[in-house]
Structures are given as C-alpha cells and as structure tokens.
Amino acid sequence: MGIHFDLFTLGVIGAAIGIAISISFTLLGLVLRGLPALRIWASAFWVLTVAALAQGLNENGSVLSTIVGSGMIALANALMLMGIAIHLRYPLRWRWPLAVVGLFVACQVCVYLWPPTQTVSALMFGAYSVVWDVWMIWVLLWRSPRDMRNTCGFTALIFAIDAVFYLLRSVVVLFPRLLAHTPLDELLTTWNYLFGILSSFLLSTGFTLMLAERLTLDLRRLARTDGLTGLLNRSALIEAGGRLVEACRARGQACSVLMFDLDHFKSINDGWGHAAGDAVLSHFVGVIRDLGLPDGSLFARYGGEEFALVLPAIQPAHAGLLAERMRAAVAAKPAAFGGRAINITTSVGGATATGADFEHLISAADVALYQAKHQGRNRVAWNPGA
C-alpha cells in the first residue's frame, strides 16, 4: 500500500524546505553583498514558499490557490529568470518577465471566473511552466560566458528535466484513454507535487554552484588585474606575454614589446595630489586604447607609471610607427582634473626579436626606454640589439 500525501501535507513539507532554502540564501546575501543576483534568488525562494502555503492551505480552487498561489509561482519564476540574467550580465529588462506574469495572472482570473475543464486547466499550467523553463535554459546556455558554462549547464539541466516532466503530464492529459492508469500516469501522479519540492532543492544547489563559480572567477580576475586601470598586472603580463612570445618563436615570427613611462609623473603627484595622478594614469590608458590596439596584443600596467604593450607577429617598422602614433596622441591630449588640464607626455622604448624569450624582450625594451628618457623624454627609442 503506497503512502498518500494530501495537498496540505505537501504544502507544509514544501514550505519547510522553502523556508530553509530562503533563509540560507538570505544569510548568504547579507555576507556576499556584491552579488545582486543572490538577493533576487532569495526573494524568489521566499515567494515560492508563500505560494506553497497558499496552495497547500486550500485545495478547492479558491482565489487563494487559483490566483494568489499561481500568481506568486509566476512571480518566483520571473525573479529566478532575472537573477540568472543579472548574474550572467545579460541585459534583460524587467518589463518582459513581468509582462508574462501579468498575462498569466489574467488567465488565472479567467480560470477562476469561468472554470474550464480539468484538461484545459492542466494544459495551460503545463504550457506556462514549459515557457519559463525554455526561457531560462536559453539564457543559461546561449547567454552565459564561456568560463561559466559548467555550472550554467547543470542548472539548465534541472530546468530541462522540469520541462520534460510537464510535457509528459500534458501528453497524459491529452490522451487519457491511451495513457490512463499506465505506469507513466501513476508515476507522474505520484510525483506531481514531490517533484516541485525536489526541483526547488536542486535549483538552490544549481544557483549556489553558479555563485561559487562567479566568486572564483572574480577572485582570479582580481589577482590578474590592476585595480585602477583594469589592465593586466605585472604577474599576469609575464605569464600571458611569455605564452605569446613562445608562440611567435615557434612560428618563426617577430614579436615586439613597447615600454611606456609617463614623464615627470612624480611632479604631478607632488603638485596636484595622488588623486590627480590616478586620473592621469586612467587618462593615459584611455588614450592608448582609443587608438585601437592590434589584434592579439597585450596591454598591461608594468608598475607605477610604467606600462607595457606586447605586439605579437608584427613587423618592426609597423611597431615603430605605432609607438610614435601613441606618443604623439598622449602629448596632444591633456588629462582633465578638477576642471583644469594637466599636460602629459610619455617616453617609449621598444624592442623586437624573433628568437628571444619574453624576459629578454622586456629587458631590451626597458634599456631603450631609459635611452629615450636620457635623450630628453617625450620620444621613442629603439633597441636594435634585441
């Protein structure tokens, strides 16, 4: 003899699990304040919990279960979708999910006022659930960054299982004479409400994995990125630059390195303050980027007011012309700070080699940089012995 759970009992079980999940996500949101998706997902689980109570407390198709409970489930789906979009930094506007929620609530009002057959009602709810599942799967699989595909794929799999469940239910409803009282019908009936509870638990696991992966990626990015300019830092440059130079050497191609040093930067810090110095550094990076960096190049902050640009597979003459263009652009565009202009210039040292390693290229470009500074600054010097 099988164990039977009525809607009230299942609602209480779902509410208990929902409260536990909601509390855990809320507490995580208090600790991890830099993850807005976490707060949205916490709200979604709270709404699902209240919806489970609303539907579990009344089994007779009243306003509480038909409109309020179903409407809150729709709202929870919208919150989950927007949390996914925000977490993946996909620009989805709130108005579209909320419009779908409004449409569903309007349909539920019609269902309450003019009750359709049980078949039509089940098909409507199933179709609506599949729409949400497909929408979230699409965002997870086709709008996620490449380095987050693993956890997004796991979460998408949960939504795919949910969609298959409701599709199978719809098939059984459409063909009652063929599938009634079959093992499939009995399985779907038994797991109708338990599946919703299990889905909430699995979704909380998927969202937690997505959060953990985002934190890991952000920490790795911070370890490799200069906080002021957003460029690669010195250690990341040495690692990535070494790979570029090795690839060029394996193909027998030349690789160039340009070293930049902002002239008289200490006097800017002393005379204008360190905030002005930071503004000058950011301005310099913007000027170089606006010129358009060649494909495959690496631009990094080497330290202090020194910057490095690695140019793989480029002819020395082209690298020299690019260095001169960059020097002239910096001299022609003063930095703005406090409503006033700060004139800046840069000295550039360059080196090109085919068989040298990255450290040798950096050292050669650094020697050329000191030559440019010794010759009067605001000029490009080249090390022909690299």
Buried (B, 14 or more C-beta within 10 A) or exposed (E): EEEEEEBBEBBBBBBEBBBBBBBBBBEBBEEEEEBEBBBBBBBBBBBBBBBBBBBBBBEEEBEBBBBBBBBBBBBBBBBBBBBBBBBBEBEBEEEBBBEBBBEBBEBBBEBBEEEEEEEEBBBBBBEBBBBBBEBBBEBBBEBBEEEBBEBBBBBBBBBBBBBEBBBBBBBBBEEEEEBEEEEBBEEBEBBEBEBBBBBBBBBBBBBBBBBEBBEEEEEEEEEBBBEEBEBBBBEBBBEBBBEBBEBBBEEEBBBBBBBBBBBBBEEBBEEBEEEBBBBBBBBBBEBBEEEEBBEEBBBBBBEEBBBBBBBBBBEBEBBBEBBBBBBBBBBEBBBEBEEEEBEBBBBBBBBBBEEBBBEBBBBBBBBBBBBBBEEEBBBBBBBEEB
